Amino acid sequence: MPEELEGNCLIAQSGGPTSVINASLAGAVAEALNHECIEEIYGGLNGVLGILNEQLIDLAAESQQNIRGLRHTPGAALGTCRYKLKKQADFERVLEVFEAHNIRYFFYAGGNDSQDTADKISKLAQERGYALRVIGIPKTIDNDLVTTDHTPGYGSVIKYIAATVKEIAADNAGMGQHDLVQVIEVMGRSAGWIAAGAALAKRRDDPNAAPHLIYLPEVAFSAEKFIADVQHVLQKHKYCVVVVGEGLVDADGNYVSTDSASADAFGHSQLGGAGEYLRGLAEEGLQVKARSVKLGMAQRAAVHCSSQADNDEAYMAGQAAVIAGVEGKTDKMVTLVRGEGETYTCETGLADLSEIANGVKKLPESWINEDGVSMNFNFYKYALPLIQGEVQVPYENGVPDLVQLNMEKVGRKLGAHNFE
């Protein structure tokens, strides 16, 4: 059994928020309170950016009501960032902050790039002989982290998308006369997990229900095939609902719509516009009424339509991270492990941070039907358990009652960081 490590813990959030990322925060805080070796529980504001700026808050000072309320509050309660640690001085500064505040446990909720950052921080601490345990908490609606069966945030986003597709289809059904095309653009840079989730809107006994066509980043897009696909649907139905992932690419691997002049700190092109592109193709190619809607951030913030299964697993991942750290584990990310029985079960495991960093888990080709625009039974079997149950969100004056942390600041001990 590894020697017990006494000191403070720091929890931070990074990357795009989800409707359950705060459930992981709640789980981590609740579990940290159970261990005497963890003396103080700090939160880092805006991910690594807040750590560099030595902007820490006292999470143990928050009321239990606030911590519980995180489970029905979307967004990143601690604030997030897409800041990339650029030079050695940045990593050195992180360790300086950790040493100044006796941080011995670092729990980082994030996706691929965030786990890469956590891995590098841990390796530097080991080089310098600083006792630190680093555990990643999985988080991404994209569901593209390797080594984990699925990621917290995914079940809720596809529950919202499936519900939205079903509602929009009901609207379209009353208006179409074999001449209405509705394109719905969803997130998903490198993999079609989110777009595929729209298939859950279909009733098993009604194969003709919307969405009629799903376009995935894994399947090379052809404008000619798209026109033919839509035309075929409109011959049978009064309307055609199309779902498209923002990362749609052509046969050459180029995004069909991207702003190459704009990129985030990690060098990712800013996507968006695939829905408008398809709308234009349908309108011009078929001379029909075509509309597009981009769900944007609404899909990852919709706590009122989030999955209880997803929320429970996000909370469990936060707890598991703390337990792993206290037990002496480090350089690991919590994973979700699906049981092998017919009835869905899920427990946590651990994977090396170095395995996760910058990897991408693609949607299996075998789960996509030969037509390239619909999903088969394997996907339904995988995804349906993840959207079960509804989070009981409290309402005030007719709208969701969300929590805001009190943000009691921890006093600074260092000077300002030089970002140049």
BAPAVO-609070 format. One record per residue (C-alpha): residue in three letters; x, z, y. Coordinates in pm, whole numbers, padded with zeros to 5 digits, always signed. Layout:
BEGIN
AlaXZY ...
END
This chain:
BEGIN
Met+00000+00000+00000 Pro+00153-00101+00337 Glu+00241+00175+00577 Glu-00044+00266+00811 Leu+00011+00120+01155 Glu-00110+00325+01449 Gly-00184+00172+01785 Asn-00440-00024+01980 Cys-00626-00340+01888 Leu-00703-00641+02103 Ile-00991-00881+02039 Ala-01016-01215+02221 Gln-01226-01531+02203 Ser-01116-01891+02251 Gly-01245-02248+02258 Gly-01606-02361+02274 Pro-01854-02073+02231 Thr-02127-02057+01967 Ser-02454-01868+01949 Val-02294-01620+01705 Ile-01936-01575+01830 Asn-02044-01246+01989 Ala-02181-01130+01654 Ser-01822-01150+01526 Leu-01710-00948+01828 Ala-01977-00687+01753 Gly-01865-00670+01390 Ala-01500-00625+01487 Val-01576-00351+01741 Ala-01808-00164+01503 Glu-01549-00174+01225 Ala-01257-00078+01451 Leu-01445+00240+01547 Asn-01429+00345+01180 His-01049+00359+01161 Glu-00844+00641+01313 Cys-00526+00432+01310 Ile-00688+00213+01577 Glu-00669+00428+01887 Glu-00809+00202+02158 Ile-01022-00112+02133 Tyr-00943-00366+02402 Gly-01089-00705+02481 Gly-00886-00987+02633 Leu-01070-01176+02906 Asn-01068-01555+02869 Gly-00857-01572+02556 Val-00480-01607+02586 Leu-00519-01681+02956 Gly-00647-01329+03012 Ile-00365-01187+02801 Leu-00107-01369+03013 Asn-00275-01229+03325 Glu-00296-00882+03165 Gln-00674-00880+03210 Leu-00796-00638+02946 Ile-01117-00438+02918 Asp-01206-00124+02726 Leu-01454-00224+02455 Ala-01483+00132+02323 Ala-01629+00229+02661 Glu-01923-00008+02611 Ser-02253+00147+02506 Gln-02361+00102+02145 Gln-02670-00072+02282 Asn-02449-00334+02446 Ile-02244-00386+02131 Arg-02560-00427+01923 Gly-02701-00662+02187 Leu-02407-00897+02138 Arg-02571-01005+01815 His-02847-01184+02006 Thr-02638-01304+02301 Pro-02478-01652+02297 Gly-02166-01767+02477 Ala-01834-01584+02479 Ala-01899-01233+02613 Leu-01527-01180+02675 Gly-01484-01520+02831 Thr-01295-01804+02671 Cys-01037-02069+02757 Arg-00875-02389+02638 Tyr-00537-02291+02777 Lys-00240-02391+02563 Leu+00067-02167+02557 Lys+00311-02422+02693 Lys+00656-02269+02690 Gln+00859-01991+02538 Ala+00801-01775+02846 Asp+00426-01779+02773 Phe+00480-01643+02422 Glu+00729-01388+02553 Arg+00471-01273+02808 Val+00207-01221+02538 Leu+00444-00990+02352 Glu+00531-00806+02675 Val+00161-00737+02732 Phe+00118-00626+02372 Glu+00414-00388+02397 Ala+00302-00249+02735 His-00039-00161+02590 Asn+00077-00073+02237 Ile-00128-00355+02083 Arg-00065-00344+01708 Tyr-00369-00542+01592 Phe-00467-00879+01736 Phe-00797-01038+01632 Tyr-00850-01390+01766 Ala-01185-01569+01727 Gly-01143-01943+01754 Gly-01101-02281+01590 Asn-00806-02493+01480 Asp-00597-02475+01797 Ser-00669-02104+01845 Gln-00549-02020+01495 Asp-00232-02218+01563 Thr-00176-02005+01875 Ala-00232-01684+01676 Asp+00014-01801+01412 Lys+00287-01868+01670 Ile+00234-01532+01842 Ser+00265-01353+01509 Lys+00582-01538+01412 Leu+00747-01450+01743 Ala+00654-01083+01696 Gln+00819-01091+01353 Glu+01134-01251+01495 Arg+01155-00975+01755 Gly+01085-00696+01507 Tyr+00761-00594+01680 Ala+00510-00448+01433 Leu+00192-00652+01483 Arg-00089-00759+01255 Val-00266-01081+01347 Ile-00594-01187+01189 Gly-00797-01491+01292 Ile-01177-01488+01300 Pro-01323-01833+01226 Lys-01540-01987+01494 Thr-01654-02342+01552 Ile-01983-02526+01545 Asp-01789-02831+01421 Asn-01746-02674+01074 Asp-01412-02853+01042 Leu-01178-02560+00966 Val-00996-02608+00636 Thr-00989-02337+00363 Thr-01331-02190+00453 Asp-01656-02306+00292 His-01819-02314+00636 Thr-01768-02159+00977 Pro-01972-01909+01178 Gly-02165-02106+01437 Tyr-02235-02407+01218 Gly-02555-02284+01055 Ser-02711-02204+01391 Val-02621-02533+01556 Ile-02768-02744+01276 Lys-03079-02524+01265 Tyr-03132-02596+01635 Ile-03061-02967+01594 Ala-03292-03007+01295 Ala-03570-02825+01484 Thr-03513-03034+01797 Val-03513-03362+01603 Lys-03839-03262+01436 Glu-04000-03178+01771 Ile-03879-03495+01942 Ala-04004-03700+01648 Ala-04351-03548+01688 Asp-04344-03657+02053 Asn-04228-04009+01963 Ala-04490-04046+01691 Gly-04768-04033+01948 Met-04607-04292+02178 Gly-04441-04557+01965 Gln-04592-04890+01871 His-04308-05024+01659 Asp-04115-05052+01983 Leu-03964-04709+02059 Val-03605-04602+01983 Gln-03491-04245+02050 Val-03118-04174+02033 Ile-03003-03810+02010 Glu-02633-03743+02069 Val-02483-03430+01916 Met-02137-03273+01921 Gly-01867-03335+01662 Arg-01531-03476+01771 Ser-01360-03547+01443 Ala-01617-03486+01172 Gly-01985-03551+01118 Trp-02092-03206+00999 Ile-02318-03149+01300 Ala-02479-03492+01298 Ala-02536-03462+00923 Gly-02725-03137+00987 Ala-03002-03335+01156 Ala-03100-03453+00807 Leu-03245-03105+00745 Ala-03538-03205+00970 Lys-03665-03426+00688 Arg-03924-03294+00445 Arg-03822-03356+00085 Asp-04162-03507+00009 Asp-04145-03741+00310 Pro-03833-03962+00294 Asn-03964-04170+00585 Ala-03954-03879+00830 Ala-03709-03858+01118 Pro-03419-03881+01164 His-03431-04237+01036 Leu-03064-04313+01103 Ile-02758-04084+01131 Tyr-02427-04223+01256 Leu-02121-04020+01159 Pro-01756-04026+01272 Glu-01659-04070+00904 Val-01835-04409+00883 Ala-01690-04695+01091 Phe-01954-04814+01336 Ser-02073-05175+01352 Ala-02297-05284+01640 Glu-02443-05565+01427 Lys-02534-05329+01144 Phe-02683-05083+01393 Ile-02917-05348+01535 Ala-03020-05448+01183 Asp-03073-05083+01080 Val-03297-05011+01380 Gln-03492-05334+01336 His-03559-05247+00973 Val-03690-04901+01068 Leu-03918-05038+01342 Gln-04071-05285+01100 Lys-04197-04990+00894 His-04250-04720+01158 Lys-04387-04694+01509 Tyr-04065-04536+01629 Cys-03702-04489+01525 Val-03507-04164+01574 Val-03131-04209+01571 Val-02882-03920+01563 Val-02521-03992+01656 Gly-02210-03774+01661 Glu-02008-03791+01983 Gly-01694-03881+01787 Leu-01831-04212+01655 Val-01553-04466+01597 Asp-01535-04840+01528 Ala-01352-05016+01245 Asp-01022-04982+01435 Gly-01063-04607+01469 Asn-01137-04620+01842 Tyr-01410-04400+01993 Val-01708-04613+02093 Ser-01733-04406+02409 Thr-01465-04186+02566 Asp-01310-04096+02896 Ser-00943-04163+02819 Ala-00842-04052+03168 Ser-00976-03702+03108 Ala-00836-03470+02842 Asp-00832-03096+02777 Ala-00525-02873+02754 Phe-00477-02967+02389 Gly-00475-03341+02464 His-00823-03413+02327 Ser-01008-03694+02505 Gln-01334-03591+02668 Leu-01610-03743+02457 Gly-01970-03815+02548 Gly-02167-04131+02595 Ala-02211-04246+02236 Gly-02586-04192+02271 Glu-02609-04404+02586 Tyr-02400-04673+02420 Leu-02639-04693+02125 Arg-02939-04685+02356 Gly-02803-04987+02542 Leu-02738-05175+02220 Ala-03094-05117+02097 Glu-03253-05208+02429 Glu-03055-05526+02476 Gly-03042-05635+02114 Leu-03407-05575+02025 Gln-03588-05579+02360 Val-03755-05245+02291 Lys-03802-04921+02478 Ala-03497-04706+02414 Arg-03415-04356+02532 Ser-03121-04127+02480 Val-03080-03753+02506 Lys-02752-03564+02488 Leu-02806-03211+02359 Gly-02472-03100+02503 Met-02406-02729+02535 Ala-02769-02643+02461 Gln-02702-02691+02090 Arg-02432-02423+02076 Ala-02607-02176+02307 Ala-02957-02179+02157 Val-02972-01822+02031 His-03354-01837+02030 Cys-03324-02088+01743 Ser-03020-01947+01565 Ser-02983-01868+01197 Gln-02998-01511+01069 Ala-02773-01606+00776 Asp-02517-01742+01024 Asn-02543-01433+01243 Asp-02494-01199+00949 Glu-02190-01391+00826 Ala-02036-01400+01176 Tyr-02072-01021+01198 Met-01924-00985+00850 Ala-01625-01202+00949 Gly-01553-00971+01244 Gln-01565-00667+01018 Ala-01346-00833+00756 Ala-01078-00916+01013 Val-01038-00551+01110 Ile-01039-00433+00748 Ala-00770-00687+00661 Gly-00550-00577+00950 Val-00585-00208+00869 Glu-00501-00280+00505 Gly-00172-00436+00613 Lys-00259-00806+00605 Thr-00128-01035+00878 Asp-00092-01408+00954 Lys-00432-01463+00794 Met-00771-01600+00896 Val-01093-01468+00748 Thr-01271-01728+00536 Leu-01628-01752+00409 Val-01643-01794+00033 Arg-01960-01928-00132 Gly-02070-01776-00461 Glu-02090-01997-00770 Gly-02443-01899-00879 Glu-02761-02095-00816 Thr-02875-01837-00561 Tyr-02670-01858-00241 Thr-02428-01573-00177 Cys-02134-01544+00060 Glu-01838-01309+00082 Thr-01515-01312+00281 Gly-01163-01410+00181 Leu-00834-01471+00359 Ala-00620-01780+00414 Asp-00280-01828+00577 Leu-00299-01911+00946 Ser-00041-02183+00891 Glu-00284-02361+00656 Ile-00563-02372+00914 Ala-00372-02461+01227 Asn-00454-02814+01344 Gly-00609-02921+01012 Val-00947-03098+00998 Lys-01205-03070+00717 Lys-01399-03394+00690 Leu-01753-03435+00562 Pro-01720-03546+00196 Glu-01789-03917+00154 Ser-01977-03841-00166 Trp-02242-03657+00040 Ile-02322-03971+00241 Asn-02559-04225+00089 Glu-02442-04583+00034 Asp-02637-04696+00342 Gly-02395-04492+00554 Val-02678-04353+00768 Ser-02836-04080+00554 Met-02734-03777+00352 Asn-02787-03710-00016 Phe-02883-03404-00219 Asn-02531-03259-00219 Phe-02540-03209+00156 Tyr-02887-03052+00148 Lys-02775-02811-00123 Tyr-02473-02716+00088 Ala-02642-02683+00426 Leu-02991-02545+00365 Pro-02880-02187+00287 Leu-02690-02173+00615 Ile-03000-02212+00834 Gln-03222-01953+00670 Gly-03383-01673+00869 Glu-03448-01626+01239 Val-03256-01392+01469 Gln-03500-01151+01633 Val-03416-01203+01998 Pro-03575-00954+02239 Tyr-03761-01104+02534 Glu-03810-00979+02888 Asn-04055-01144+03127 Gly-04100-01427+02880 Val-03733-01523+02840 Pro-03455-01401+02605 Asp-03303-01069+02709 Leu-02927-01123+02687 Val-02651-00862+02714 Gln-02372-00845+02969 Leu-02074-00621+02902 Asn-01984-00360+03164 Met-01623-00481+03159 Glu-01443-00153+03230 Lys-01093-00272+03316 Val-00775-00142+03157 Gly-00505-00065+03414 Arg-00222-00315+03447 Lys+00135-00213+03368 Leu+00322-00537+03439 Gly+00372-00775+03727 Ala+00204-01114+03754 His+00297-01392+03510 Asn+00472-01704+03635 Phe+00272-02003+03510 Glu+00512-02266+03645 
END
